[in-house]
Amino acid sequence: MKRLAIVPFLALGALAACNEAEMAALIDDPGAFSCRERGVALMNVPFEQTASDLMRTNIFGISTYRVRAGGRTFSCIVNSDGLITGFSRV
């Protein structure tokens, strides 16, 4: 149970580390933000040098995004809980 009490503090710490562009992206579309962050981590580029476009969302709330980072294009799948379930190079 103690671990659950720590989660809100970790989330606040993560938000505090966001710059203005990242915060706007997070508020606008959390799924796209997660996909862009994965691109940042994978390609080692700044957040501002990434982009994400929603391609489709099915009736189960699973969304597919096209992500561009570091000159590469990726497909990113986000489930209805906002978790990335797939990330692959296109």
C-alpha positions in Angstrom: 0.0 0.0 0.0 2.9 2.4 0.6 4.0 2.1 -3.0 0.6 3.5 -4.1 1.1 6.6 -1.9 4.3 7.4 -3.8 2.7 7.3 -7.3 1.2 10.9 -7.1 4.5 12.3 -6.1 6.3 10.6 -9.0 3.7 12.0 -11.4 4.2 15.5 -10.0 8.0 15.1 -10.4 7.5 14.0 -14.0 5.3 17.0 -14.7 7.7 19.4 -13.1 10.4 18.2 -15.5 8.3 19.0 -18.6 8.9 22.1 -20.6 6.1 24.3 -22.1 5.9 22.4 -25.4 5.8 19.0 -23.6 3.1 20.2 -21.2 0.9 21.5 -24.0 1.3 18.2 -25.9 0.4 16.2 -22.7 -2.8 18.2 -22.2 -3.8 18.2 -25.9 -3.4 14.4 -26.4 -1.9 12.2 -23.7 -1.5 9.2 -26.2 0.4 11.3 -28.7 2.6 12.6 -25.9 3.5 9.1 -24.7 4.3 8.1 -28.3 6.5 11.2 -28.8 8.3 10.5 -25.5 9.0 6.9 -26.7 10.5 8.4 -29.9 12.6 10.8 -27.8 14.0 7.9 -25.7 14.6 5.6 -28.7 16.2 8.1 -31.1 17.8 10.4 -28.5 16.4 13.6 -29.9 14.7 16.6 -28.2 11.0 16.5 -27.7 10.6 19.5 -30.1 12.1 17.4 -32.9 9.3 14.8 -32.7 5.8 14.8 -34.1 2.8 12.5 -33.7 -0.4 12.2 -35.7 -3.5 10.2 -34.7 -4.2 7.7 -37.5 -7.3 6.0 -36.1 -9.1 4.9 -32.9 -11.2 1.8 -32.8 -14.4 1.1 -30.9 -12.3 -0.3 -28.0 -10.4 2.9 -27.5 -7.2 1.6 -29.0 -5.4 4.4 -30.9 -2.7 4.2 -33.6 -0.3 7.1 -34.1 2.3 7.9 -36.7 5.4 9.2 -34.9 8.3 11.0 -36.5 11.6 11.2 -34.5 15.2 11.5 -35.6 14.4 11.2 -39.3 12.5 7.9 -38.8 8.8 7.1 -38.8 7.2 4.7 -36.3 3.8 3.2 -35.6 2.7 3.6 -32.0 -0.3 1.8 -30.5 -1.9 3.1 -27.3 -4.6 1.2 -25.4 -7.7 2.6 -23.7 -5.7 3.1 -20.5 -3.2 5.3 -22.2 -0.4 2.7 -22.2 1.8 2.0 -25.2 1.2 -1.6 -26.3 3.2 -1.4 -29.6 6.0 0.7 -31.1 7.6 -0.3 -34.3 9.5 1.3 -37.2 7.5 1.7 -40.4 
